[in-house]
């Protein structure tokens, strides 16, 4: 039987005036998964994370972290997870190294382990050279990475990331992606909320979409993306596009002399389009999607289109 990292059953959060922030939410994340939780602003993502991390009291339902009920053994459940919230949550006047060692101390770790873990995560997240800097002197991107290191210093089995790359430049975002993929491959279960839908598509294996406090879709990432009725690919050619080019009744839009977009339905894969190009001796420089596929599905499932 597969080990479950997070098990949520019929979770509700009702605020005054009967406002339901969460309405019978059920969710199961297996150990070792890289799981995306997506939804528009106000959908209930932060409330859900707040309940898991004990910052918000639930109204009804059950939450288990690696088989531990958060109501019955709250302290042990918290030892099993690390959480990176949206807001900076460390003492800005402590040094980077102090921030990590103090966080590790809350878990009663041996001094040698604290030192080893702190050094490892600061180096892994390119913060070692800043270890003696006060937190307030770090750039926004470095503060985000320090929060990730802080969440991992006790080596939790479950890591929850709430908008981890908000405000981070592209280069830092990519390096953080690589780091997260690496620790996931080593066994850390990761749950990610993000507004960068490209991020979820590139990193996550499974996904749930929440809207108005309810889970509206749960699927593997691959299965979800297959639900698109069509995709639009942009082809940049090595030569001028022929004026009379036809692709078996596919919709073609000429962008410029060297570039076209082609709408490809579910029944016809991109390989068939490439074969047509080959048979017409048309060489291609590059191919990319015109729009983010996951974004299209997200808008459709949350009734925004």
N, C-alpha and C positions, 0 to 999 in steps of 0.2 A: 504493500500500500504506500502511495506517494506521501511524503511528509508535507504538511501544510504550514506555510509560514504565517499567513494571515487568514483567519476565518471569521467572517462577519455575517450574522444572521438577523434579519428583520430589524435593522437598526433604525431608530427614530430619534429625531430631535425636534421638539415642539417648543417654540418660543411664545411669549405672551401674545394674546389676540389670535391664538390658534395658528400661528405661522409655522408651517412644516418645512424646516430647513433640510431634513432628511426624512424620507417617507418609505419605510419598509425596505431599506437597502440591504441586500445580501451580496456577498462578494467572497470569493475564495482564491487565494494566491498560493500556488505551490512553491515549496522551497526550491531555490535556484532560478526562479523566474525573473525576467526583467519585464515589469508590468506597467502599462500606462493607464493613468486615470485622467481622462480628459473631460472638459465641460466648459461652457461659457462662464463669464463672471456671474457669481451669485448662484451657481448650480448646486453647491453643497460640498465642493472638494475640500475647502479649508475647514469646514465644520467636521467633516469626516476625519481628517487628519488630527484636528483638535481633540476629538473623542479618543482616537487611538493613543494619542500622546498624553492623555489625562488633563489637557488644558480646558476641555469642554465636557460638561456632564451630559450623558445621554439620557433620553427620556425612556426609551425601551430598547430591547434587543440585547444581543450578545457579541462580544469581541474577544477573540482568542489570538494570542501571539505565540506561535510555535507550540500550540496546545495548552497554553497558560491563559486562563480566564483573567482579564484585567481587573475584574471586580474581586475575585477571590485571592489573587496573589499579584497585586499591582506592582510591587517592588521588583519581583523576579521578572515579570513581563517587560518592565522598562529596561532591565539589564540586557535583554535580548535584541533591543532595537536602537537605532540611531536615527535622529530626525534633523533634517536641514529645513528650517522654516524660511519664509520669505523675508523676514526682518532680521537684521544683524542682532545676535543675542549673546555677545561676549563683552567683557569689560574692556572698553576701548583704551584704558590707561595701562593695562597689563601688556607685557611683551607677548609676541606670538608664541614663544616657547612656554611661557607661564600659563597662557590660556589653555594649551593642550594638556600640560601636566596637571593643572588644577581640575580640569574636566575628568581626566583619568582617575584622579584621586577620589572622586565621588563614588567610584565603583570598587574602591578598596584594592586596587591592583598593586602588586609588588613594585617597589621602586625601580628595579631593573627592567621590568616589563614596561612600566610607564616611560622610561628613558628610551627603550628600544622602539616602542610603538610611536612615540612622539617624533623621533628622528626619522623613522621610516615614512610616515605620512607627510611630514613636512618636505622631505626630499621628493616623494612621489608626486606631490602637488606643486613642486617648484617654489616652495616657500622657505627652504632651509637658509638661504642667504638673508632672509628677513626675520630670522628667529629672535633677534634681539631688538627688533623694532616694536614700538607700541602699536597696538591694533588700530588706533585712530589714524596712523600715518600710512596705512595701506591703501592702495587703489580699490575701487569698487569690485573689480574682478578678483583681486587678491583676498578681499574680505569674504567673497563667496566661497573661494577655495579653502580658506581657513575654516569656514563653517562646516565644509565637508570633512576636513581633517578632524575637527572637533567631534563630529558625529561618529567618526570611525575609530577614534583612539582607543576605545574599549573593545574593538573588534566585534561589533554586533553581528548577528546572523541576518537581521533584517534592516535595510536602510531605506528610509522614506525621504524623498526629495521633493519639496514644494517649490516649483519654479526655480531650479538651481542655477540656471544660466541667464536669469533676468538681468539686463544691464551689463552683460559680459560681452566683450568684443568677439569677433568671429574666431580669431586665432585661439583665444583662451577657451572659448566654447568647444572647439574641436579637441583641444588637449584634454579638457574635462571629459568629453565623450569617450576618448580613448581610455582614460583612467577608469571610468565607470564600467566600460565593457570588460576591462581586465579584471577588476575585482568581482564582477558578476561571473566571469568564466572560472574564477577560483572558488565560487560557491556562495557568495553573498547574494541574498535575494534583494532586489531593488524595485521599489514602487515609485513611479515618477509622475508628477503632475507638471504640465507645461502648456504654455500658449504657443510655443514653437512646434507646430505639428510635424515639421520636418524632423525634429528631434525624436519624437515618438516613433515615427516611421523607420528611422535609421537604427534606433537602439532597442526597441521593445519587441518582445515575442508575442505577448497577449495584451488585450486592451479592454477596458470598460469605459463607456461614455455615460456621464451623468448629466441630467438636465432637470431643473426644477425639483431637485431633491430625490430623483428616482433614477435608477440605472436603466437606460434605454437600449443599451446594446452591450453584450459581452461576446468576445470572439478572439480567435488568434488574429494577429496582424495580417498574415497572408490571406486568410479567408475573408477578412473584412475588405481588403483591397480588391479582391476578386468580384465584389458586389458592384463595382462600377459598371455602368452600362456601356461606357466608352471612355477612351483616353485620347488625349490630344498630344501627339508627338511633334516636336520641331526638328527638322532635318536640315543641317547645313551641308551644302554640296561642295564638291571640289571643282565643279564647272557650272556654267550658267544653266538654270533649270529650263528644260525644253518647254516651249509654249503649248505644245499639244500633249503634254504628259497626262496620262490617265492611269488610275490605279484601281481597276476592277470596281468601279462605282463608289469608291471611297471618297469622302469629302476632302478636297485639297484646297488650301488657302495659300496663295503666293505672298510671302512677306516681303521679299526683295528678289533681285536677280539670282541670288545664290541660296535662298532659304525658303522652305515651304513648311506648312503645318499640315498634318494628316490626322483625321479623326478615325480611330480604330475601335470597332465594336468588340464586344466580348466574343463573338463568334469567329472573329478573324484576328489572329495574333500578330504581333509585330514582325515575327519571322517571315510571315507570308508577304508582308510589305517589302521587306528587305530582298526577298527572292525576286519580286517584280522589278525592283531597282536594278538588281544584278542582271536580269534578263534583258534590260534596256541599256546595259553598260553605263549605268549612272553610279558614280563613286560618291561616298558619303564621308564628310569630315567628322561630324559629330551628331549625336542624338540626345535630346533631353525632353522631359515632360514640360508641357506648356504651363500647367498648373499643378499644385501640390495635390496628389490623389487623396490623401487622408483628409485634407481640408474640405474637399468637395463632399466626402462622406459625412464628415462631422456636421457640416451645415445642413445636409439633407436630414440626418437623424435628429437634429435638434430643431427641425422645422424653421430654419432660417432662410431656406430657399424653397 
